[in-house]
């Protein structure tokens, strides 16, 4: 339950400082019951929530059961490990570690691993976790073989400060591995499937490269696939039928009605409850349109992988000269 109202403020682009923005869409958040704008910077292409919740309001964006439907498992952690440097040991820092499941998995495979998260979740036994603001914490510089941020950077108010600090923490041959949403992928600028406002920033490949280069890092590999997380541009069918013609920017006018009922939950584990609610509340004609839209979203997402411009990108970066 949200106890305090969400306080917002107008922001300039974190990457380039521009205040010239274009509204992409307005979304009603099912958690806070407030509307938020997603804008695109006209100069660099970064997309972000604007006005943006202030720092003190960020914890109120997350319900107590936020991580309940995040289907993480050993097979996912095993895939994550494949992006790390090939070492029999090493020092790892996981930013935005949640309950620390990945940390514990890395420790079992020889890594000296620790994590940090802004909020306190149910901790995994054996995981070393620091709770609080990563940016204000003291760490030994140039001491980590790997720093990871699995779907974290989209949640932070000032991504540039995270890139800058990570660059200082990495060893000369260290690796920064992170996953971010790609708003430049086909359909994503018009899809309301992103978890706004918990996702405060949406990136593009060009934006990622600029951030890395600014803080003395370079992309070593950029993967456009669903190995770790998936992304689908739902809502495109209604937008094509009506929203595009009317230049509609309010998500409620063209989003996939059935998908919206998930309210940021995962389908896995909630399928029966979700389908019951869909059949009870969505008219048959709308369900048919939603089904067509679901199929279209899957097709577009798969094509995005083929052209290497998928809605989620996994990046492996290193310090300049490595």
N, C-alpha and C positions, 0 to 999 in steps of 0.2 A: 504494500500500500504506500502511495506517495504521501508523505506527511507535509513536506515543504513544497511550495510552488517552485517551478523551474524558472530561474532567473537567466535571462539571455542578454547578450551584448553584440553589437555590430562589429564584425571583424574584417580586416583586409586579408588578402591572400598571404598565407604563411610562406609560400615559396618565393614569390616575386614582389610582394608588397602592394600589388595593384588593388584599387577599390572599384575597378570596372568589372562588374559581374553580370551574368545573364541567368535568369531564373530557369532551372530545368523542370522542377516540379515541387509541389507542396504536398506533404504527407501527414495524415493524422496518425500519431503514434498510439498504438493500443495500450501501451504501458502508462504513459503520463496523461493520455487523453488531450494532448495539445498538438497543434499543427506546427510543422517545421519546414523551412524552405531549403532545398538543395540548389546551390548556385554553382555556375561554372566561371572560373576566372577567364576573362577575355584575352588575357596576355599569355598565360602559360598552360591553360587547360586543366589545372587542378580544380576538383569539385569539392565543395564543403558546405556544411550546414551554416546558414547565416540568416538571421542572427543566431549566434552559437551559445549554448549553455555555458555559464561561467564556471570556473573551477569548482566552487563550492557546491554547485548543483549536479556535478557529474555522478556522484554516488547514487543520487535519487533517480537516475535514469535506469538503473538496474534493479529488477525485482529480485526478491530473495532466492527464487528458484531459477535464476538466469542460466546457470550451468547445467540444470537438470536435464535438458534435452540436447546437450552437446555430445554426440556419439563418438567418444574417443575410446580407443582400444589398442591392445598391443600391435595389431596389424598396422594401425595408423602411425604409432610411434616408431615402428620398424621402418616405415617409409620415410619418416622425418629424419631418422638416423642416417639414411643414405645420402642426405644433402650435406652432412657434416664432414670435416676433414677426416681422412682415413688414418685414424690413430688408434693405438691400443690403449692409450690413456690421453688425458687432456683436461683442460679446465673450461667449463661451460657455464654461461649465464643465460637463463631463459627469462625474458622480460614479458610480463603479462602471463605468468605461469599458472593462474587459477589455483587448483588444489595441489598442483605439483606432480601429477601423474607422469608427465614426460620426464621430469627431473629424476624421479625414482627409476624409470626405465633406463635412462642414460647411465645412472649410477651402477645399475646391475651389469652394464656393459663396459665398465672400467673407467668411465668419465668421473671427474670430480665436478659435480654439478650442483648449482644453487639457482634459486629463482627469486623474483620480486613481483609483487602484484599490488595494485592500488587498494584492492578490497580483500577482506579476509574470507576465504571460502573454506569448505571442509578440507583440511590438509591431508595429504597422503602420508602414511607412515613412512618415516625415513627421509622425507623430502625436506631440504633446508630452504626455507622461504622467509624472505623479509617483506613485511607488509608496510606500504606507504608509497610516497612519491619517489619514483626512480630517479628523477632529476635532482633531488636534494640529498640523495644517499651518497656516502663516500665509498668508492671502490678503488683498488689499486690500479693505476693506469698501465696500459700495455701488458696486461697479465692474463688475458683470456684467449684461448685457442679458438673459441667459437662463442658468438652471441646470437641467440635466436629470438625471434618475435613472430610467433605463429598467429596471424590474424590479430595483431595488436595495434599497429600504427594507425589504422583507420579509426581507432577509438580515442586517440589523444588529441588534445587541443593545439599543440605546437609540435608537429612532427620534426621540424628542423632541429629542435633542441635534443631530440632523441638520436637523430643521425649524428649530430655533433658529439654527443657523449659516447655513443657506441664506438665512433672512430678513435676516441682517446683510450677506450678500454681494450681494444684489440691488440694482440701481439703483431709484430711486423708481418707474419705470415698467417694471421688469424682470419677467420671467415665470419661474415655477418649474413645470416640466413633468415629471410623473412617472407611473409605472405601478405599481399594486399589486394583489395578489389581494384579492378581495371575498368574505369568508367568509359574508356575509349573503345571497349569491345562492342561489336554490333548489338544495337538495341538497348544497351545499358543506360544511356542518357534519358531514355523514355520509360524505362522499367521502374516500377516502384517496389521491386523485390529486395532492395538493400535495406538493412536494419537501421534506418534513420530514426532517431537522432543518436543512437549508440555508435553508429558509424558516422563520425564527424568529418572525416576526410576520405575522398575517393581519388585514387591515383591514376596515372597513365604510364606506359613504359618510358615516355620522354621525361615525365616528371620525376620518376624514380632515378633515372640516369643523372638528372640535374642535381637532385639532392645528394647523391653519392659523390659526384664530382666536386660539389661545393665543399664537402667535408673529407677530401683526400681519400676517397674510396672509388672503386670502379666495379661495374657489374661483370662478373666472370661467367655467369649463366643466368638466363631468364626463361622459365618454363611456363608455357601456356597449355595447361592441362588440368585435369581434376584428380591428380594423384592424391592430394591432401584434402582439398575442399572443392565443392562444385558451385556453379553459378548459372542461373537461367534467367533470361530476359522476359519474364512473364508480363502480360498486359499489352503486348504489342498489337494484338488483333483488335481490341476495342479502340486503342489509340489510332490505328489505321482507319477504322470505320467512322470514328467521330472526333476523337481528340485532335488528330492532325488537321482536320478541316476547320475546327473551331479554335485551334491553337490552345487547347485545354491543358492546364498545368496542374490541376488538382487531381491527385491520385484517385480519389473516390469516384471520379467520373469515368475512369477507364481501366482501373486495375482489375486483375483477375479476382472475381468475387470469392471464389472457393479458396484460392490460395491465401487471400486476406484473412480468412477465418482461422488460419493456423496461428495468427498473432505471434509471429516470430518463433514458433515451436518447430521442431523437426517433424517430418512426416513419420519417420521411424519411431515406433513406440506410441504414436498418437493417431495412427491411421484410422482405427475403428471409431474412436471418439470424433475425429475430424469429419469422416465421411457421414456419420450420423447427423452432425450439425449441418453439413452441406445439404443433405437431403431434406432436412427439416426447415431450413431458412432460405435456400436459394431456389428460385423457380426453375422448373425443368428446362425451359428455353435458355436460361442463363447458364445452367450447368452444361448444356451442350456447347455453348459459346466458350465457356471456361475450358472444356475438354479440348476444343480446337486450339485454344490459346496455349494450353499446356504442351500439346504436340508441337506447335510452332516454336515455342520457347526451347524445347529440347533440340529441334532441328537447327535452330540458329546457334545454340550453344555448341553443338557438335561441329558445325561449319566454322565457328570461331576458332576451334582448336586447329583445324586444318590450315587456316590462314595465319596461325600464330598471333591471335589477338583475342584471347579468351578473357572471360569476366573475372578470373582470379589468376594472379601471376605469383609464382614462387621465384625468389631472387637469391642468388648466391653471390656475395660481393666480398672483395678483399681490399686491403689498403693499397694505395698506389705503390707500384714497384714490386708487387707480389705476383 
